[in-house]
Amino acid sequence: MPRWGNDQPLVGRIGELTRLRGALAAAGRGQPSACLLAGDAGVGKTRLLAELAAGARADGVRVAAGHCVDFGEGGLPYLAFSEILRALAADTGEDLAQRFPALGPLLGGAPPGPDGAATRSQQLYVFDAVAAVLTDVTAKSTLLLVVEDLHWADQSTRDLLRYLVSRLDRQRLLVVGSFRSDDLHRRHPLRPLLAELARLPHVERILLPALPEADMTELVRRLGAELGALPAPDLERIVQRAEGNAFYAEQLLQAVVDQDAASLPGALADVLLARLEQLPGP
């Protein structure tokens, strides 16, 4: 069975990758910044960030990534930053919880209160401790810090990201946050944060559009290479139906592999139905 997902080839995206690599190079010179990577679900944000991270590691840059997860209303506090801090602790070999007791709950320790909710004063200690950790790490090496799926971030994660980005000074740090632009309805809680960050001079917003038809054709050809020659009608049908979305192309190609090219693959149908269910009845 072909393996795609994050293993898929990177086609196109040279301009966006160049901008991100330029920001990372500037961070290495002591010019920190943040990039907000926006794009529809399945358009290739994670694949682009994987390419950026692989190149960064090859150049000796430290990489730490965290992922927001959809847990419904409220979510899990600091989930993405908990993942990031654990990765940094493992990478540096330092006991961060011992040095910064406020980070204990984020590193698997006891919750800050009987109900697990931190007070505002405790939250400030957490923010300062995370900032101190990043300052220490970036004093030794450049750091690429990635927070994926910000559209699912809880309030504490959004607040901490706001705090860190607003205090970028001379750290050798690039912060990249990705989010689904098609998920941001008018009252989405991420919108105020994006508007606030956009006003900061060291924050850049990068939109990842649908792939042009020529790039989509090349992507499908390369995805299907291990299947042998893809019949021209199947290739054209996939490119047209995918409309520049890499995930859609993978799913449609899988339907060809399963010899069921006429139907809509189950995983793709689930994604589309989930979007339809968010719409009002009319």
Phi, psi and chi 1 to 4 in degrees:
 res  aa     phi    psi   chi1   chi2   chi3   chi4
   1 MET       -  129.3 -175.9   65.7   65.9      -
   2 PRO   -60.8  146.1  -19.3   31.3      -      -
   3 ARG  -108.9  123.2  -68.3 -171.9   61.2 -157.1
   4 TRP  -121.4 -117.3  -63.5  -42.6      -      -
   5 GLY    56.9 -129.5      -      -      -      -
   6 ASN   -71.6   -9.8  -71.4  -16.6      -      -
   7 ASP   -87.1   -3.2  -64.5  -31.7      -      -
   8 GLN   -67.0  153.2   72.0  177.7   18.4      -
   9 PRO   -67.2  150.4   23.9  -33.6      -      -
  10 LEU   -90.8  115.7 -176.7   69.0      -      -
  11 VAL  -118.8  134.3  175.8      -      -      -
  12 GLY    69.8 -154.0      -      -      -      -
  13 ARG    64.5   15.3  -50.8  -52.6 -170.8 -162.6
  14 ILE   -64.1  -41.7  -60.9  -57.9      -      -
  15 GLY   -63.4  -45.6      -      -      -      -
  16 GLU   -67.2  -40.8  -65.2   86.6   -3.8      -
  17 LEU   -65.7  -37.8 -176.6   59.0      -      -
  18 THR   -63.5  -41.5  -61.4      -      -      -
  19 ARG   -64.0  -42.4  -70.1  167.2   68.1 -177.2
  20 LEU   -66.9  -41.3  -71.7  167.1      -      -
  21 ARG   -66.6  -34.6  -75.9  175.7  170.6  167.8
  22 GLY   -64.8  -41.2      -      -      -      -
  23 ALA   -65.4  -37.6      -      -      -      -
  24 LEU   -68.2  -38.9 -174.5   57.6      -      -
  25 ALA   -63.9  -40.4      -      -      -      -
  26 ALA   -63.9  -39.1      -      -      -      -
  27 ALA   -60.2  -37.6      -      -      -      -
  28 GLY   -64.3  -21.0      -      -      -      -
  29 ARG   -95.1   11.3  -61.1 -169.2  -63.8  -90.3
  30 GLY    85.6   22.7      -      -      -      -
  31 GLN  -117.1   82.0  -58.5  169.9   22.6      -
  32 PRO   -69.0  155.7   29.7  -36.5      -      -
  33 SER  -159.7  175.6   63.1      -      -      -
  34 ALA  -132.7  141.4      -      -      -      -
  35 CYS  -122.0  132.0  -66.6      -      -      -
  36 LEU  -106.5  110.6  -59.2  171.7      -      -
  37 LEU   -97.1  113.9 -177.6   63.9      -      -
  38 ALA  -112.7  147.7      -      -      -      -
  39 GLY   176.6  160.6      -      -      -      -
  40 ASP   -64.3  158.4  -70.1   -7.6      -      -
  41 ALA   -58.7  131.1      -      -      -      -
  42 GLY    84.8    2.1      -      -      -      -
  43 VAL   -81.2  -14.2   80.8      -      -      -
  44 GLY   120.1   20.7      -      -      -      -
  45 LYS   -64.1  -48.4  -61.1 -178.7  -64.3  -61.8
  46 THR   -64.3  -39.4  -65.0      -      -      -
  47 ARG   -64.1  -39.9 -179.9   63.4 -173.5   87.1
  48 LEU   -64.6  -43.2  175.7   61.7      -      -
  49 LEU   -67.9  -33.0  -68.4  176.4      -      -
  50 ALA   -63.6  -40.0      -      -      -      -
  51 GLU   -65.4  -42.2 -170.7   76.0   10.8      -
  52 LEU   -61.7  -45.6  175.5   67.6      -      -
  53 ALA   -65.2  -40.8      -      -      -      -
  54 ALA   -62.5  -43.7      -      -      -      -
  55 GLY   -66.1  -37.1      -      -      -      -
  56 ALA   -63.8  -46.6      -      -      -      -
  57 ARG   -61.8  -38.5  -69.8 -170.7 -179.9   97.2
  58 ALA   -63.5  -27.3      -      -      -      -
  59 ASP   -92.5    7.4  -67.9  -23.3      -      -
  60 GLY    84.7   12.7      -      -      -      -
  61 VAL   -84.4  136.9  172.6      -      -      -
  62 ARG   -78.5  138.3 -174.8  165.8  -81.7  152.1
  63 VAL  -124.7  132.2  178.7      -      -      -
  64 ALA  -135.9  129.0      -      -      -      -
  65 ALA  -128.2  144.7      -      -      -      -
  66 GLY  -132.4  153.0      -      -      -      -
  67 HIS  -126.4  131.1  -56.8   78.0      -      -
  68 CYS   -84.3  145.4  -57.1      -      -      -
  69 VAL  -127.7  143.8  179.4      -      -      -
  70 ASP   -79.5  101.7 -176.3   10.9      -      -
  71 PHE  -110.4   20.4  -77.0  107.1      -      -
  72 GLY    80.2 -159.3      -      -      -      -
  73 GLU   -61.6  128.1 -166.8   68.9   28.1      -
  74 GLY    95.7  -56.9      -      -      -      -
  75 GLY    71.9 -175.8      -      -      -      -
  76 LEU   -97.9  124.7  -66.5  179.8      -      -
  77 PRO   -58.4  133.8  -22.8   32.9      -      -
  78 TYR    58.5   24.1  -56.9  113.6      -      -
  79 LEU   -55.1  -49.3  179.4   62.9      -      -
  80 ALA   -64.1  -40.3      -      -      -      -
  81 PHE   -74.8  -27.2  -77.5   99.3      -      -
  82 SER   -61.7  -43.0  176.8      -      -      -
  83 GLU   -63.4  -42.0 -174.5  179.8   -4.5      -
  84 ILE   -64.5  -46.6  -72.7  168.3      -      -
  85 LEU   -65.3  -38.3  -70.7  170.0      -      -
  86 ARG   -65.0  -38.1  -67.2 -179.5 -168.6 -149.6
  87 ALA   -65.3  -42.2      -      -      -      -
  88 LEU   -66.9  -39.3  -71.0  176.0      -      -
  89 ALA   -63.0  -41.8      -      -      -      -
  90 ALA   -68.2  -36.2      -      -      -      -
  91 ASP   -72.2  -41.0 -164.3   19.8      -      -
  92 THR   -90.3  -16.3   61.5      -      -      -
  93 GLY    73.5   16.0      -      -      -      -
  94 GLU   -99.7  141.8 -173.5  175.4    0.2      -
  95 ASP   -84.5   89.2 -172.5  -14.1      -      -
  96 LEU   -68.0  -33.0  -63.0  178.3      -      -
  97 ALA   -66.2  -34.0      -      -      -      -
  98 GLN   -72.2  -39.4 -177.8  176.5   18.7      -
  99 ARG   -76.1  -36.1 -174.4  176.4  172.8 -163.6
 100 PHE  -125.4   86.8  -57.9   99.4      -      -
 101 PRO   -55.3  -28.5  -25.7   35.1      -      -
 102 ALA   -63.3  -20.2      -      -      -      -
 103 LEU   -89.3   -0.5  -62.7 -178.6      -      -
 104 GLY   -51.1  -50.1      -      -      -      -
 105 PRO   -61.4  -30.9  -23.7   34.4      -      -
 106 LEU   -77.3  -16.6  -81.0   69.0      -      -
 107 LEU  -110.1   18.8  -67.5  164.8      -      -
 108 GLY    99.4    7.5      -      -      -      -
 109 GLY   -84.1 -168.6      -      -      -      -
 110 ALA   -69.0  149.1      -      -      -      -
 111 PRO   -64.8  156.6   22.2  -31.8      -      -
 112 PRO   -69.3  -16.7   24.6  -32.7      -      -
 113 GLY  -152.2  175.7      -      -      -      -
 114 PRO   -59.4  -29.5   19.9  -31.9      -      -
 115 ASP  -104.2    5.2   60.3   -6.9      -      -
 116 GLY    82.4    2.1      -      -      -      -
 117 ALA   -98.0  130.2      -      -      -      -
 118 ALA   -84.0  144.4      -      -      -      -
 119 THR   -78.1  171.3   64.4      -      -      -
 120 ARG   -62.2  -40.3  -81.0  -65.1  178.9 -176.4
 121 SER   -66.2  -40.0   59.9      -      -      -
 122 GLN   -64.5  -36.5  -70.4  170.8  -32.6      -
 123 GLN   -62.8  -38.7 -167.7  175.3   51.6      -
 124 LEU   -63.9  -39.7 -179.7   58.1      -      -
 125 TYR   -62.1  -40.1  -72.6  131.0      -      -
 126 VAL   -63.2  -47.1  170.4      -      -      -
 127 PHE   -59.6  -47.6  -72.2    7.9      -      -
 128 ASP   -64.2  -37.3  -75.3  -18.1      -      -
 129 ALA   -67.4  -43.1      -      -      -      -
 130 VAL   -62.8  -42.9  174.1      -      -      -
 131 ALA   -61.3  -39.5      -      -      -      -
 132 ALA   -65.8  -40.4      -      -      -      -
 133 VAL   -61.2  -45.9  168.8      -      -      -
 134 LEU   -65.5  -36.7  -63.5 -177.1      -      -
 135 THR   -63.6  -43.3  -62.8      -      -      -
 136 ASP   -64.6  -44.1  -73.4   -7.6      -      -
 137 VAL   -63.9  -44.2  169.7      -      -      -
 138 THR   -76.8  -10.7   56.1      -      -      -
 139 ALA   -72.9  -22.4      -      -      -      -
 140 LYS  -101.0  -30.4  -59.6  170.4 -174.6  174.5
 141 SER  -160.6  160.4   63.2      -      -      -
 142 THR   -68.4  143.7  -55.4      -      -      -
 143 LEU  -125.7  129.3  172.6   63.4      -      -
 144 LEU  -100.8  114.4  169.4   62.0      -      -
 145 LEU  -110.6  119.5 -169.4  152.3      -      -
 146 VAL  -116.3  129.6  177.2      -      -      -
 147 VAL  -120.5  111.8 -177.0      -      -      -
 148 GLU   -95.8  151.3  -71.3 -157.0   61.9      -
 149 ASP    62.4   51.1  -64.5  -36.3      -      -
 150 LEU   -61.7  -20.7  -78.2  172.7      -      -
 151 HIS   -64.0  -16.2   51.1  -79.3      -      -
 152 TRP  -103.9    4.0  -72.5  -31.1      -      -
 153 ALA   -67.3  142.2      -      -      -      -
 154 ASP   -81.6  173.4   68.6  -70.7      -      -
 155 GLN   -60.2  -42.4 -177.6   67.5   52.9      -
 156 SER   -64.4  -38.6   60.5      -      -      -
 157 THR   -65.8  -42.5  -61.8      -      -      -
 158 ARG   -63.4  -41.9  -65.0 -166.5  -59.4  -90.8
 159 ASP   -64.8  -42.6  -71.7  -15.3      -      -
 160 LEU   -65.9  -40.8  178.5   50.5      -      -
 161 LEU   -62.3  -43.2 -177.1   63.6      -      -
 162 ARG   -58.3  -45.3  176.5 -173.1  -68.2  109.7
 163 TYR   -61.3  -48.0 -179.1   88.9      -      -
 164 LEU   -67.2  -45.2  -64.1  174.2      -      -
 165 VAL   -67.6  -36.0  172.1      -      -      -
 166 SER   -71.2  -13.6   65.7      -      -      -
 167 ARG  -112.3   18.4  -78.9  160.1  177.6   74.9
 168 LEU   -65.9  131.5  -69.2  176.9      -      -
 169 ASP  -134.0  -83.2 -175.2   15.2      -      -
 170 ARG  -124.4   11.8  -63.2 -179.7 -177.5  -84.1
 171 GLN   -64.8  148.1  -52.5   97.1  -41.0      -
 172 ARG   -86.3   74.6  -70.5 -174.9  -69.6  168.7
 173 LEU  -140.4  131.5  172.6   64.4      -      -
 174 LEU  -118.2  123.5  172.8   62.9      -      -
 175 VAL  -103.4  126.3  178.9      -      -      -
 176 VAL  -122.9  123.6 -179.2      -      -      -
 177 GLY  -117.5  133.1      -      -      -      -
 178 SER  -112.6  150.2   69.7      -      -      -
 179 PHE  -156.5  157.9   62.1   93.1      -      -
 180 ARG   -85.8  112.4  -67.1  179.8 -178.3  175.8
 181 SER   -66.7  -28.8   51.1      -      -      -
 182 ASP   -77.7   -7.5   51.7  -19.0      -      -
 183 ASP   -93.2   -8.7  -89.5   12.1      -      -
 184 LEU   -87.4   88.2  -62.0 -166.9      -      -
 185 HIS   -71.9  173.5   53.6   77.0      -      -
 186 ARG   -56.6  -34.6 -173.1  166.4   57.0   90.2
 187 ARG  -107.9   20.9  -64.3 -175.2  178.4  179.3
 188 HIS   -62.1  136.0 -165.1  -73.9      -      -
 189 PRO   -65.1  -16.1   20.2  -32.4      -      -
 190 LEU   -77.4  -23.9 -176.2   61.4      -      -
 191 ARG   -56.8  -46.7  -79.3 -166.5  176.6  -83.5
 192 PRO   -59.9  -38.3  -24.2   34.7      -      -
 193 LEU   -64.9  -44.4  173.6   60.6      -      -
 194 LEU   -61.1  -40.8  -64.1  176.2      -      -
 195 ALA   -64.7  -40.1      -      -      -      -
 196 GLU   -68.8  -44.7 -178.3  177.6  -21.4      -
 197 LEU   -66.8  -32.4  -64.8 -178.7      -      -
 198 ALA   -61.8  -22.6      -      -      -      -
 199 ARG   -80.1  -13.8  -65.8 -164.3  -66.3  -92.6
 200 LEU   -80.1  136.9  -60.7  176.6      -      -
 201 PRO   -66.6  -22.7   23.3  -33.2      -      -
 202 HIS   -99.6   18.3   50.5  -91.2      -      -
 203 VAL  -113.9  129.7  175.2      -      -      -
 204 GLU  -121.6  137.9 -179.9 -179.7   10.7      -
 205 ARG  -106.3  128.1 -173.4  159.9  172.3  169.6
 206 ILE  -119.1  120.4  -60.9  176.2      -      -
 207 LEU   -95.4  127.2  175.7   63.7      -      -
 208 LEU   -99.3  101.6 -154.8   61.1      -      -
 209 PRO   -80.4  174.8   31.5  -34.3      -      -
 210 ALA   -61.5  147.4      -      -      -      -
 211 LEU   -67.9  139.0  -79.1  168.2      -      -
 212 PRO   -62.0  160.0  -19.1   30.2      -      -
 213 GLU   -58.3  -39.5 -175.1  170.8  -34.2      -
 214 ALA   -63.4  -41.5      -      -      -      -
 215 ASP   -69.1  -37.6  -73.0  -20.7      -      -
 216 MET   -63.7  -40.9  -83.6  -59.7  -63.9      -
 217 THR   -61.1  -44.2  -59.4      -      -      -
 218 GLU   -64.2  -40.8  175.3   64.8   16.1      -
 219 LEU   -62.2  -47.5  174.9   62.7      -      -
 220 VAL   -65.1  -39.0  174.8      -      -      -
 221 ARG   -59.6  -44.8  -81.6 -174.7  179.3  141.1
 222 ARG   -72.3  -36.9  -68.0  172.7   65.6  177.5
 223 LEU   -62.9  -38.1  -75.2  173.2      -      -
 224 GLY   -90.2    6.8      -      -      -      -
 225 ALA   -59.4  -40.4      -      -      -      -
 226 GLU   -76.1   -5.5   57.8 -169.2  -81.0      -
 227 LEU   -88.7   -5.7  -53.8  175.5      -      -
 228 GLY    93.5 -168.4      -      -      -      -
 229 ALA   -68.0  125.8      -      -      -      -
 230 LEU   -84.5  124.4 -169.6   65.2      -      -
 231 PRO   -53.9  140.1  -24.6   34.1      -      -
 232 ALA   -56.1  -41.7      -      -      -      -
 233 PRO   -62.2  -38.6  -23.3   34.2      -      -
 234 ASP   -66.5  -43.1  -73.2  -22.9      -      -
 235 LEU   -59.3  -48.4  173.5   62.4      -      -
 236 GLU   -64.6  -40.1 -176.5  177.9   -7.2      -
 237 ARG   -64.5  -41.9 -174.7 -177.2  -56.4  110.8
 238 ILE   -64.7  -45.5  -69.0  170.9      -      -
 239 VAL   -61.1  -43.2  170.0      -      -      -
 240 GLN   -68.5  -42.2  -66.8  -60.4  -40.2      -
 241 ARG   -73.6  -32.6  -66.2 -179.9   74.5 -173.3
 242 ALA   -72.0  -27.3      -      -      -      -
 243 GLU    51.3   44.8  -65.1 -172.4  -15.6      -
 244 GLY    83.4    6.9      -      -      -      -
 245 ASN  -103.5  118.2 -172.2  -66.8      -      -
 246 ALA   -64.1  -39.9      -      -      -      -
 247 PHE   -63.6  -43.6  171.5   74.0      -      -
 248 TYR   -59.5  -41.9  -67.3  178.0      -      -
 249 ALA   -61.6  -42.8      -      -      -      -
 250 GLU   -59.4  -45.3  -69.0  175.4   17.8      -
 251 GLN   -66.7  -40.8  -65.5  -61.1  -47.8      -
 252 LEU   -68.3  -36.0  -66.4  166.9      -      -
 253 LEU   -67.5  -36.5 -177.4   54.9      -      -
 254 GLN   -60.8  -35.7 -174.9   64.7   57.8      -
 255 ALA   -63.1  -35.9      -      -      -      -
 256 VAL   -65.8  -42.4  172.4      -      -      -
 257 VAL   -59.4  -40.0  173.9      -      -      -
 258 ASP   -82.4    4.6  -63.4  -22.2      -      -
 259 GLN    56.8   42.6  -61.4 -178.1  -15.9      -
 260 ASP  -138.9   46.9 -169.3   18.5      -      -
 261 ALA   -65.9  -18.8      -      -      -      -
 262 ALA   -77.6  -23.5      -      -      -      -
 263 SER   -95.7  171.3   68.0      -      -      -
 264 LEU   -94.3  122.8 -167.1   65.8      -      -
 265 PRO   -56.7  146.8  -24.7   34.0      -      -
 266 GLY   -57.6  -44.8      -      -      -      -
 267 ALA   -63.1  -39.1      -      -      -      -
 268 LEU   -70.3  -40.1 -179.1   50.0      -      -
 269 ALA   -60.8  -40.5      -      -      -      -
 270 ASP   -62.4  -42.8  -70.7  -17.6      -      -
 271 VAL   -61.7  -46.7  169.4      -      -      -
 272 LEU   -68.2  -39.6  -62.2  176.3      -      -
 273 LEU   -66.2  -37.0  -73.4  172.3      -      -
 274 ALA   -61.4  -35.4      -      -      -      -
 275 ARG   -71.8  -39.9  -62.6 -164.0  171.9  -79.0
 276 LEU   -63.1  -36.4  -71.7  175.3      -      -
 277 GLU   -67.2  -20.7  -71.5  171.8   -1.5      -
 278 GLN   -78.6  -13.3  -63.8  174.2   11.9      -
 279 LEU   -82.5  149.5  -61.3  174.5      -      -
 280 PRO   -66.9  159.3   22.9  -32.7      -      -
 281 GLY   -50.3  -49.6      -      -      -      -
 282 PRO   -59.5      -  -23.8   34.2      -      -
